[in-house]
């Protein structure tokens, strides 16, 4: 009889955001995932408030803005509640549009390299 090794793939739900991103070659630089995860507990207004504060504080930092967009994108598909996913989608679109319209040259290249 032949024995073969059965390989399993990791399920994202079994991994932390940091572990998932590290597995994909990205080193997390902020606490955005944790911040939004805490806001998720308190509902839509807390999510919106967290976004407003993070976006205003960090939209001028290319790497942090890029990570904010990554986190928002992952939060869209993390949520099964349509109203929460819809809010994250709206926030993701806002941050993505800002990045595309305001980042230039190397910063825009970085943004596309990381988010693509």
C-alpha angles and dihedrals in degrees: 000000000000119000119203132190114248112218120203128200120229117252114227090225089062093053133069117241089249092052092047093050092045090053087056094049099260124122111213112232104181143043093240093119092052092043093053092042089057091047090051089067092058099044142236099329091052091049091050092047092049090051093047092052096043094044095048093046099044110025089102093058110081096203095046092045089051091051091048089056091049092051094047090050092052091046090056093063095035091068125074094185105096096216093053093045090047092053092049089048091053092048092046091052091049094050093042092050091049091051094048093047098043109031115087138193113332093009092055090046089052090049093052093043092054099039098041 
